Each structure stands twice: as structure tokens, then as C-alpha cells.
Amino acid sequence: MNMRVTNDTIEMLQYQLKRYKAMKKGAACQSLQFKLHKLMSQTPTI
């Protein structure tokens, strides 16, 4: 269950990042990119 929540969170952050990039919001992109990398580094790979 926890892995599913993590995957959903990663997908949500990736979606938001695409939206912010389209709107040219640099600071928001950097913040989301940081959160995304941090979360992905904590997630074990299969």
C-alpha cells in the first residue's frame, strides 16, 4: 500500500512539474524538482 501511495505522489509531482514548466514558473519548477528527486531517491527500485 505504501509503495502505491509513493508512486501516486511521484506521478502527481511529475504532472505538476510539466504544468509549471508550461507556465514558465521557474521557482516552482525548482521546488518540485527537488521534492521529486528526494522522493525518488528514497523509493526502492524493483
Residue, then its C-alpha position, 0 to 999 in steps of 0.5 A: m500500500n505504501m509503495r502505491v501511495t509513493n508512486d501516486t505522489i511521484e506521478m502527481l509531482q511529475y504532472q505538476l512539474k510539466r504544468y509549471k514548466a508550461m507556465k514558465k514558473g521557474a521557482a516552482c519548477q525548482s521546488l518540485q524538482f527537488k521534492l521529486h528527486k528526494l522522493m525518488s531517491q528514497t523509493p526502492t527500485i524493483 
